[in-house]
Amino acid sequence: MPTAKQDTPRKLSFPILQRVKLSHFSLYTLKDTIEFKVDDGILCLAGANGLGKSTFLQVVGYGMTGVVPKPSQKFVTVDDYYRDIRAFTREYFDGRLRPEHLEIAEIELEMSVGNKRVTITRGFVESESLRSLKVVSAEGYEEYPDDSPEKRHATYEKLITDQVGLGSFREFVFVQSFVLTFDERRHLLFWDPKVLETCLLIFVGVDKDQREVAERLRREVEKSGSRVRNLVFDIKQVRDRLADIESALKGKKGGKDEAKTYAEFEDLDERTKKAAEDVTTIEDKIRDVKLAIADSAARSSALRNEYNTEFSNRLNAKKSSRQHPYVQQALLEGKCGVCGADGPPVTKAVKTKVTSNRCPLCNTELPIGKEDSKMMARLKELDAALAREKKILDSNSMHVSQLETERLKRIDERNCLEKELKEFVEKNRNVVTRGSKGASEFADLKKIYEEQTQSITRQRDEELKHGKKTTDEYRTVQKKLEQQYLNAREKFVPRFNSLAKLFLGVDLDIALESHQNVTLVLEVRRTKRRADYQLSESQRFFIDIALRMAFAQFASPAGAGAPLYIDTPEGSLDLAYEAQAGKMIAQFAQEGHKVFMTANINTSQLLSSIATNSRKCGFGIQRLYRWTEMSAVQEKQETKFDETLNALEKMAKTNAK
């Protein structure tokens, strides 16, 4: 009996990149504008290490989606994932764009989507808006010059969602991030059950709402399980406390030993409180003395200003320089205000000069004149006041130092007593509890804890019922998905097997399993590999890439093709697999799909294998090392880089004939 039409998996027409234009992106220092076409087949972004290949791939993805995937971001649902990486996107370009380029840098992408040609321009400071949007179709040409950037983006989101055939633009972001792109995150679908279940819902499911319903139920099942675990823990905590109360009630009347123990507790508790009070008292004293120091310093400053004014007036009257602030500082404090020297020799030297009626600085004989008695009296009065304030400051500063030492000592005593008290209570909990509460209080506490236990138990039972109901609903959705996969298996699995076998060279298979999630398990030589460590790094990476290719092929309408963006993990490949990986990538392109990949320029067989096997699908190279500055070591190899890539291009053209 033929399958009903509504049970046929959806066909998804993904955006196919045709042209890229990147302007004023600071990382690429040699070109303000980078622009190139993306022809059919394979386009390789080739360069040395550290020149920005991975970043360029992320920039292209950002242009399409407005977001950048966050490494190690936990996946729960499509909607949650989109919300979380939007915040990360705002951080990603920090440091990759200089401040002067932040507002002018932009990415322009031209894409074919379904039966339309779409060109968008997106800046790097407004990820949820578009600077321009152009759409060309059989109906004509349309721009949106009068729309706001945010409205253009909303129009673009709807266009992509409708043309691709997905349920929402957020689904497109998920597919672009987890299926169509294998980037530096090295995220593996085979070993992420939640992500893989969502992939199956999108690529194998037949209903646009099916994914959203399944994820909502999946999340609710997880939340319910978490709530039940928390409630079970709460019940245990209350029951343990209730057991302590009951134990205390049974042994309320203790003997002489218990009375002695409780007396020890009271004494230790009292000493601990007293130690804490002592710390507080000393801290209050320190605060008071510091306030006194601040007041004294303010008074000293005011006196010093007045003294300087009076002395300046006296100097103008050509009187003795004995009262000059620097002279007074030397005489009173033993410190030279000119060179900074200090000690008794400073005081002695200045005093000698002043006594002999000589200027302490230039040794000029000072004129002897009649002093203004009122002025001199005021200067002496200010001088004495300054001396008094200095003594107060010195005394209070010393007092603070002494109090700080005492405070630390008291804190140590308090901490030791608190530790001793805690250990004593832990060791003698029943005695301490019985001694501090009466029988009526125990009975009241027991009643409260019993009521709490009953209340939490009811909540747990209700949550268990809710969880079972939700799990049953979720399981119904999963069974539907399992049946949909079985209907599609004959077309999907052979696509994966043919690609993966090209790389691995052995027979593989995929088994459907359903535990917490509906997921796929890899089988190699009829042995299931449920853990990623059961394969080598290169096997994990490229087999997972083969799974993405299979999803893309399976969902694409006949003749439409699908894109794949690969930040090639060539460093993981050994010699035995380099050529095989190239064959797998070339085979995918030969079947009408586009590959945008990165690669290092080295002597490996990966690029040679791709060029050799690309045939008529097309193979192009963009030389990234011409966009940005290289290290001195890399610059010496530029000629060799060109020779290597020219040979690869020639090899691809030769094979195309």
Rosetta blueprint (number, residue, H / E / L):
1 M L
2 P L
3 T L
4 A L
5 K H
6 Q H
7 D H
8 T L
9 P L
10 R L
11 K L
12 L L
13 S L
14 F L
15 P L
16 I E
17 L E
18 Q E
19 R E
20 V E
21 K E
22 L E
23 S E
24 H L
25 F L
26 S L
27 L L
28 Y L
29 T L
30 L L
31 K L
32 D L
33 T E
34 I E
35 E E
36 F E
37 K E
38 V L
39 D L
40 D L
41 G L
42 I E
43 L E
44 C E
45 L E
46 A E
47 G E
48 A L
49 N L
50 G L
51 L L
52 G L
53 K H
54 S H
55 T H
56 F H
57 L H
58 Q H
59 V H
60 V H
61 G H
62 Y H
63 G H
64 M H
65 T H
66 G L
67 V L
68 V L
69 P L
70 K L
71 P L
72 S L
73 Q L
74 K L
75 F L
76 V L
77 T L
78 V H
79 D H
80 D H
81 Y H
82 Y H
83 R H
84 D H
85 I H
86 R H
87 A H
88 F H
89 T H
90 R H
91 E H
92 Y H
93 F L
94 D E
95 G L
96 R L
97 L E
98 R L
99 P H
100 E H
101 H H
102 L L
103 E L
104 I L
105 A L
106 E E
107 I E
108 E E
109 L E
110 E E
111 M E
112 S E
113 V E
114 G L
115 N L
116 K E
117 R E
118 V E
119 T E
120 I E
121 T E
122 R E
123 G E
124 F L
125 V L
126 E L
127 S L
128 E L
129 S L
130 L L
131 R L
132 S E
133 L E
134 K E
135 V E
136 V E
137 S E
138 A L
139 E L
140 G E
141 Y E
142 E E
143 E E
144 Y L
145 P L
146 D L
147 D L
148 S L
149 P H
150 E H
151 K H
152 R H
153 H H
154 A H
155 T H
156 Y H
157 E H
158 K H
159 L H
160 I H
161 T H
162 D H
163 Q H
164 V H
165 G L
166 L L
167 G L
168 S L
169 F H
170 R H
171 E H
172 F H
173 V H
174 F H
175 V H
176 Q H
177 S H
178 F H
179 V L
180 L L
181 T E
182 F E
183 D L
184 E L
185 R L
186 R L
187 H L
188 L L
189 L H
190 F H
191 W H
192 D L
193 P H
194 K H
195 V H
196 L H
197 E H
198 T H
199 C H
200 L H
201 L H
202 I H
203 F H
204 V L
205 G L
206 V L
207 D L
208 K L
209 D L
210 Q H
211 R H
212 E H
213 V H
214 A H
215 E H
216 R H
217 L H
218 R H
219 R H
220 E H
221 V H
222 E H
223 K H
224 S H
225 G H
226 S H
227 R H
228 V H
229 R H
230 N H
231 L H
232 V H
233 F H
234 D H
235 I H
236 K H
237 Q H
238 V H
239 R H
240 D H
241 R H
242 L H
243 A H
244 D H
245 I H
246 E H
247 S H
248 A H
249 L H
250 K H
251 G L
252 K L
253 K L
254 G L
255 G L
256 K H
257 D H
258 E H
259 A H
260 K H
261 T H
262 Y H
263 A H
264 E H
265 F H
266 E H
267 D H
268 L H
269 D H
270 E H
271 R H
272 T H
273 K H
274 K H
275 A H
276 A H
277 E H
278 D H
279 V H
280 T H
281 T H
282 I H
283 E H
284 D H
285 K H
286 I H
287 R H
288 D H
289 V H
290 K H
291 L H
292 A H
293 I H
294 A H
295 D H
296 S H
297 A H
298 A H
299 R H
300 S H
301 S H
302 A H
303 L H
304 R H
305 N H
306 E H
307 Y H
308 N H
309 T H
310 E H
311 F H
312 S H
313 N H
314 R H
315 L H
316 N H
317 A L
318 K L
319 K L
320 S L
321 S L
322 R L
323 Q L
324 H L
325 P H
326 Y H
327 V H
328 Q H
329 Q H
330 A H
331 L H
332 L H
333 E H
334 G L
335 K E
336 C L
337 G L
338 V L
339 C L
340 G L
341 A L
342 D E
343 G L
344 P H
345 P H
346 V H
347 T H
348 K H
349 A H
350 V H
351 K H
352 T H
353 K H
354 V H
355 T H
356 S L
357 N L
358 R E
359 C L
360 P L
361 L L
362 C L
363 N L
364 T L
365 E E
366 L L
367 P L
368 I L
369 G L
370 K L
371 E L
372 D L
373 S H
374 K H
375 M H
376 M H
377 A H
378 R H
379 L H
380 K H
381 E H
382 L H
383 D H
384 A H
385 A H
386 L H
387 A H
388 R H
389 E H
390 K H
391 K H
392 I H
393 L H
394 D H
395 S H
396 N H
397 S H
398 M H
399 H H
400 V H
401 S H
402 Q H
403 L H
404 E H
405 T H
406 E H
407 R H
408 L H
409 K H
410 R H
411 I H
412 D H
413 E H
414 R H
415 N H
416 C H
417 L H
418 E H
419 K H
420 E H
421 L H
422 K H
423 E H
424 F H
425 V H
426 E H
427 K H
428 N L
429 R H
430 N H
431 V H
432 V H
433 T H
434 R H
435 G H
436 S H
437 K L
438 G L
439 A H
440 S H
441 E H
442 F H
443 A H
444 D H
445 L H
446 K H
447 K H
448 I H
449 Y H
450 E H
451 E H
452 Q H
453 T H
454 Q H
455 S H
456 I H
457 T H
458 R H
459 Q H
460 R H
461 D H
462 E H
463 E H
464 L H
465 K H
466 H H
467 G H
468 K H
469 K H
470 T H
471 T H
472 D H
473 E H
474 Y H
475 R H
476 T H
477 V H
478 Q H
479 K H
480 K H
481 L H
482 E H
483 Q H
484 Q H
485 Y H
486 L H
487 N H
488 A H
489 R H
490 E H
491 K H
492 F H
493 V H
494 P H
495 R H
496 F H
497 N H
498 S H
499 L H
500 A H
501 K H
502 L H
503 F H
504 L H
505 G L
506 V L
507 D L
508 L E
509 D E
510 I E
511 A E
512 L E
513 E E
514 S E
515 H L
516 Q L
517 N L
518 V E
519 T E
520 L E
521 V E
522 L E
523 E E
524 V E
525 R L
526 R L
527 T E
528 K E
529 R L
530 R L
531 A L
532 D H
533 Y H
534 Q H
535 L L
536 S L
537 E H
538 S H
539 Q H
540 R H
541 F H
542 F H
543 I H
544 D H
545 I H
546 A H
547 L H
548 R H
549 M H
550 A H
551 F H
552 A H
553 Q H
554 F H
555 A H
556 S L
557 P L
558 A L
559 G L
560 A L
561 G L
562 A L
563 P E
564 L E
565 Y E
566 I E
567 D E
568 T L
569 P L
570 E H
571 G H
572 S H
573 L L
574 D L
575 L H
576 A H
577 Y H
578 E H
579 A H
580 Q H
581 A H
582 G H
583 K H
584 M H
585 I H
586 A H
587 Q H
588 F H
589 A H
590 Q H
591 E L
592 G L
593 H L
594 K E
595 V E
596 F E
597 M E
598 T E
599 A E
600 N E
601 I L
602 N L
603 T L
604 S L
605 Q L
606 L H
607 L H
608 S H
609 S H
610 I H
611 A H
612 T H
613 N H
614 S L
615 R H
616 K H
617 C H
618 G L
619 F E
620 G E
621 I E
622 Q E
623 R E
624 L H
625 Y H
626 R H
627 W L
628 T L
629 E L
630 M L
631 S L
632 A H
633 V H
634 Q H
635 E H
636 K H
637 Q L
638 E H
639 T H
640 K H
641 F H
642 D H
643 E H
644 T H
645 L H
646 N H
647 A H
648 L H
649 E H
650 K H
651 M H
652 A H
653 K H
654 T H
655 N H
656 A H
657 K L
